């Protein structure tokens, strides 16, 4: 039984899919953080809460595609999604709903940004491997 588990792990990890997913996940989270802090700095106030939300936006943006895209595209996905989500959070005060922790905009908006900008099927998208 132990030999069977190691064979499955070897097949999954030797394909490189897990390595690409790991690199893309970390790269997108880091780029979400950097993008959020840069936008905050341009606006004149950098905050810890913004530095915590930025990586989450990057992670939400790359999660559906993390094993299928190259790391450069993961960075671009994080930048675009972070800019759009930041703008949506600025417009939140004009919307008529209560979202104290920004969960609906960050997670729901992030996934909608991914679907609208990058395709509903990542494997047939123009930037997939």
FENNORPE-V815331 format. One line per field, one symbol per residue. ss: DSSP state (2 for helix, 1 for strand, 0 for the rest). A space follows every 50 residues. Layout:
BEGIN
ss = ???
END
This chain:
BEGIN
ss = 02222222222222002222222222222222222222222220000222 22222222222222200010222222222222222222222222000000 00222222222222222200022200010
END
